[in-house]
Amino acid sequence: NKNMLSETKKGDQSMKKQFSLSTKTWIVVFTIISMYLSLSIMTSPAIAESSNTIRIAYSKKGDYLPMVIALQKDYFDKYGIKVDAKVVTGGIEAAEAITTGSADIGFMGEVPGIISATAQNSGVIVAAYALDDKKHHIVIAPGSSIKRPKDLEGKRFAVQYGSSTFGGFLMYCAKHHVKVNKINMVRLSPKDMPEAMASGQIDAMAGSNPWPSNVMKRNPKAKEFAVLSGLGCNYPMVIVASSNMHKTSSKNISKVLLAIRDAINFIKSNPNESANIMSKQSGMKVEGEKHDLEQAEWGLTLDTLTVNGIKKMAHFIQTQDVIKR
C-alpha cells in the first residue's frame, strides 16, 4: 500500500489532467487508504479513556493558529494531556491521518473534514473553531492573459486537491460558468507552487495564506485575481476526531477543546503576540499574520449557520463526485 501511495504521489507532481479524470484518481487513492485501515487498527492499541497522550495532526499556517498557541503556551499540559504533534502540509493530509488511524484528532478545513466524515473509516466533526469567508485567493502569473473567470479555461491551474480552497474554487467556477474540465488542473504541493509559477509550469494557483503570499513573494509581478468569497460557505476550520477516539475517549476530546478554547481567548486578547508566534512558524510577515487573524472569526462553535454551510459544501462536492455520500 505504501508503494502504491508513493508512486501515486510521484505521478501527481507532473500530472496535468482534466478535472473529471483527476478527481476519480484522487478518490481511488483515498479509498485505497481507507481499505487498509482495518490492518492498522488490528496492529495498534485501542485508545483508552485514561490515556493522556493524543496524536494531533495540524499545519503550521495561520488557519491553525489555536493549535500553535495551545502548544506554545502549554495549554494541553494544563488539562493533563500530552500531545504528539504531527505536522502536515494541509488539511487533506490531516484527514488522511484520521482515516488511516495515524492521528486521533485533526485540524482541517471543512472540505477535508467532510471527506474524512464520509470515508470508509469516518472521522467525526466535533467543532468548528474559525470562520473566514475571505481567506482563499487566486493568484495569476506575471503577464497573464487571464482577465475574467472564463479565461481560466485552457490554463494550467494549481490547487491542493481535497482542500477547503479546492471546494471553494469549484463553487467559484460554478458561479461564473467556468467549465472545470477545460482547465488543466496541476497537482502540486503548495510548497512547490512559488517555483512552479516562476518556471512557467503554472498560469495560476489558489490557496489560503501563506501559499498565495509565498507565490507572490517569489513572483513579485504576480497578481491576486480573485477572492473565493460570497459563495454560501463561511469556510469553517474544523476539529475532527477519529471514530475510535470519539467512541472511547470523549473526556480527552473535551480536554482538547478546552485547551483550544483557552488558545482562542489568548488570540483575541493578544493579537500582536499571536501574530508574532505564528510568523515564526509560517515564515509570513507579522503584519500579514495579524491581518489574517483579525479577518477571521475565532470561537468554538457548531451553530446552525456553520452546519448549514458545511452541508451546502458537502452537497456541492458530492455533485462534483469528490465524495460519494
N, C-alpha and C positions, 0 to 999 in steps of 0.2 A: 504493500500500500504506500509506503514512504517513497519507494522508487517511482511509482505511478504519479504521486503528487509532485515529486521533484521534477520529473520530465514535463509535467503539465506547466509548472511554474516557469521552467526554462523556455518552453514554447510560447508562453504568454508574453514574454518580453518582446518578441518580434512579430507576433500575430497581428494582422490588420484585417479583421473580418467584419462583415455586416452584423448588425445587432442581433438578428434572429439566430444566426449560427453561433455567435459568441455567447449569447445568453444560454443556449442549450448546452454548450460545452461547460459553462460555469456551473450550471445546475447539476450536470453529471458529476463534476468534481466534488461538489458539496454533498451530493448523495453518497458518493463513494466513502467520503469521510464518515458520514453518519452510519453507513452499513457496518463499519468496523468498530463502532462504539462498544458493542457488546463484549468484544475481546478485551478492550481497555478496562471496562468495568470489572470483568472477571479477574483481572490481574492487579486491580487497585483496591485498597481497603476502603470500605464504606466510611463516609464522614459521620463521626459520632457527635451528638449534641455537646459532649464535653470537650471536644477538640477545640483548641484555641489558635490553630494555625489555618488561615484561609488563603487560598490561591486566588489572586485577583489580577485580571488582565485589563490593561489600560494603555493609553498612548500618552506620550509627553508632548501634548499640544493644548492650546487654550481651552478646548471643549472639555477637557478632563481635569480642569483646574482644581475642583474639590478633592479629587483623589490625590493630586500632587500636594496640596496643602495638608491634607489629613496625614500623609506620610511625613511631611516636613515638620509638622507640629506635634507629632506623636499622639494624635487623637485616637488611633486604634488601641494603643497601649492603655490609654485612659479607660477604655471599656474592657480591658483584659483579653484582647485578642492580638495575635501576631499575624502579620501579613507576609505572604510570599508573593512579592510584586512581580508580575510578568509583563514586561514592556513589549507592546506590539506596534506595528506601523499604523494600523487603523482599526475601526470598529468591526469590520468584517473578519479580521483575524481574531478579535476578541470573541466574536460569535462562534468561530470555528473552535476556539479553545473551550468554550462552554459545551458545544455539542460533541466534542471528542473526549470530554472528561479530563482535559488537562488544566482546567480552571474551574473554580467553584462559583465565582462571581465575575461578571464582565461589565465594563463601562463602554457604551457604544451609542451611535445614533439610532434613530427609530427604524431605519431600513434593516441594518444588521440585526436589531432587536426583533423585528418581525420575522426575518429569515430564521433566526435561532428558535423563535417560538413556534415556527411551523415545520421545523426539521424533524427527522425521524426520532431523534433523541432530543426532544424540545426543551428549551430553557423557559424560564418564567420571568416576564417583565414585572418587577416588584415596585418600581418607582421611576418617575422622571425627575431630573434634578436641574435642568436648564432648558430654556426655550429661547430660540433666536431665529426669527424669520429671515434675517438678512445676512446669514453667515456664509452662504455658498456663492462663489463668484466664478464667472467665466472670464478667462484671460486669453487674448488673441496675440499672435506672434507679431513682431515688428514688421511694418509694411503690409500687414494682412489685407486681403481684399474683402474680408468679412465686414459687411456694413449693416446687415439686417439678419434676423434669426434664420431665414430661409437659406442664407449664404453658407450656413454650416454644412449643408448637404454637399457631399463630394470632398469635404475637408477631412484631414486626419485629426481626430479629436481624442484626447486622453482624459480619462476619469477612472477612479478606483472602483472597480465593479463591486456591487453589493453594498456600497457606502450610502450614507444619507444624501450626499451630493448626487450620487448616481440616480436615486429615486427622484430628487428634485429636478435633475436635468431631464428625465423622462417626462415629468409633468410640464416642464417648460416647453419642451418640443411639442407636446400635445396642444398646449395653449396657443402656440404660434404656428401650428400646422406644419411643423418640420417633420419630414419622414426620416425616422431614426435609421431605418435600414439602408438609407442612402448616405449615411455618414460613415466614414472609415474609422470605426472605433478602435483605438490603440490601447492595449492593456499594458499599463506601466505602473510600477510602484511610484507613489507620489514623490519619493526621494529622487527619482530619476527624471522627473518632468522638467526641471530647470535646464538640465543639459540637453534633453531631447529637443526642447524648443530652440536652444542655442545652436544645435547642429542641424536644424531644419527637418527633424524627424516628425514633428507635430506642428499643426497650424493653430491649435487652440487647446486649452485644458480647462477643467473645472475642479474646484475643491474648496475646502474651508481652510482658514489660516492654521498653520503657517505656509501651506502649499502655494496658494496664489502669490503671497508675498515673496516666497523664495524664488518663484518663477520670474517675477518682475525685477527682483534684485539681480538675478543672473542675466536678465534680458531687459536692460533699462528702457528700451523703446517699446517694450510690450505694453499693451493697454488692457484695462478692465473693460470688458464688453457688456456684461450684464450681471445683475444680482438675481438669484433664483428665489425671489420673494413674491408674496401675493398669490400663491398657488393653492391655498387652502390647507396647508400644513405648517405648524409653527416649529417644525424640526426639533422635537424634544430629544435631549440626550437622556438615555435610559440606563437603569441598572438591571441587569439580568442575572438571575440565579440559575444554576444548573438544576435539572429536575431532581437529582439526588440531594443536593443542598436544600432545595425547597421542601423536600419530604422529611428530611432528617435533622435539619439544623435551623429551624425557624428563629431560635433565640440568637444565633450568631448572625443571621441576616439582619435582625433588628439592631444588633450592636454595630454592624457596618453602617446601617442607615443613620444611627446616632452620631457616629464619627463624621459622616459626610454632612450631616446637619450642622455640626459644630464648625466644619470647614467652610460651609456656605456662610454661616454667620461671620466668620473671620473675613471672608472675601468682601462681604458687604461693609464691614466696619473698617477694613484696611485695604482699600483698592490699590494704593501705591505699592505697599509691601507685597501684596499678592501678585501684582503685575511684574515686580522685580523677581520674585521667586520663579514665576512661570517663564520669564525671559531667559533665565539661566538654563532652564530645561529645554526650551524650544529653539533658542537661537534667534528669536524675533526681538526687535527693539522693544524696550519697556513701554514706549508710547503706544506702539501697536497693540501690545498685550492689554494695556489699560483700556484702550478704545474698545477692543473686543469684549472684555469682561464687563464694561459698563453698558455695552449694547445688549448683552444677554439678560434674560430674566432668570435669576437664580432662586431655587427653592424646591424642596421635596414635594412632589405632588403626583397625583394620578387623577386629576379632575376631569370632568365631562368634556371640556374643550380639548384637552390634551388627548384623551382617549379617542374622541371622535376624529381628531387629526390623524392619529395612528391608524385608525380603522380606514379612513379615506385613503391613506397611503398604501395600506395593505391591499385594499380593493384594487387600486390602480396598478400596483406592481403585479398583482395576480393577472390582470388583463394583459399585461406585457410578458406573461409566462416566467417572471422572475421567481415566483412561488406558485405552488400548485393548489394550495388550500389556505 
